[in-house]
């Protein structure tokens, strides 16, 4: 009798521990909604100590920087459910603003969904909306974006009430030059999606604009200028083999890819209803798919942030610039499935060799890092600040989107007390292409720097 109950106890213990271990393993393998999940890549850690990152940047150890960027991508694209990856569970500044000042008990009832909007970066750029060249197939050049803050970035923004103008003004009054910095484990993302609405289908497949690489001479080069297409089969009939359709002549099996080649998401009713208010999407319906074509990712591991950007490539083994063969070569084995179909470009510095945080000079080779789907269309009218660079081949004035770098433009994220932010197009200024910018540049005098986060000023509530 005694033995029997002991055996039963032992058996229960075994079953329970087995169950526990299995769930643990599953959770680890799939990632959880929330903070950065460990992608289990040997040699990769997050957050990486700032000193190590600085050694790579100032010591020009590019391969380590590339490996780090891929580790971040592998981590945040882990699947948490059949319809969501880690980064898609993160709240947008709009959601954080709506919760600012709420009681703890009220916060529990908040439901998250993807708020897909026209890119704010394009707020004052009507010229970008040119019409596409007339081709056999008209690719869908529309995009929608959202911004996501990882839980620690969101918590920091919420508890410090950073999206209330009164908070920022108070800091300014008290003599601050910077808003409180984000914690080092903060990650922010800007995912860019194409919405597959039924009205855009051609012969049962969805045509959209494929990045054909940058033009040889600097110029504005937005989606309507690319003149190249790829096609997406919603029923996984594609046999895409790395080719894109130059000239948008029409779908072939080799230029048709499958939904499963993309990070994709099925729109919920809330998401579709919110998107319907956008005049570009009158036909959107719940259940329509959105595919991720690009994503900006920033981490606060370094004072000037670690920036990396990703876009879908038909042939990610041989990506177009601004990615590089050397970047594709160091993709980790743990990066599998749809997330492996993307190319990366990184910006952990503005010039090569890297200049110090303060007291540097505009001398060296510019390091361009941009996302084709976001910045490539910018022309010189977009930028307000220019600092010519003394390069090995002469003085260079950078003034196009394909000459930008995340770090320079994001350092300019600031609150200017003399700007009238009630006016349209004022928040997202001043803009700059790539050059060295000193953290103590005179242009920051009298401003509050927003720790490189443009979305703080973009979503700032002027009435609070
Ligand atoms: C010319 C200016 C400019 C450049 C260049 C630029 N960005 Fe941004 N970025 C913005 C603006 C403006 C926003 C705010 C968008 C919004 O609120 O919707 C933003 C938003 C973001 C966000 C959301 C969090 C935040 O900081 O507000 C991330 C992440 C981001 N950008 C990453 C990048 C990366 C990575 C690159 C380089 C590949 C880059 N950006 C290049 C202007 C720029």
Boltz pocket constraint, residues with backbone or C-beta under 6 A from the ligand:
constraints:
  - pocket:
      binder: B
      contacts: [[A, 118], [A, 119], [A, 120], [A, 121], [A, 147], [A, 148], [A, 188], [A, 189], [A, 190], [A, 296], [A, 297], [A, 298], [A, 307], [A, 308], [A, 309], [A, 345], [A, 347], [A, 369], [A, 370], [A, 371], [A, 375], [A, 404], [A, 405], [A, 406], [A, 407], [A, 409], [A, 410], [A, 428], [A, 431], [A, 432], [A, 433], [A, 452], [A, 453], [A, 454], [A, 455], [A, 456], [A, 458], [A, 459]]
      max_distance: 6.0
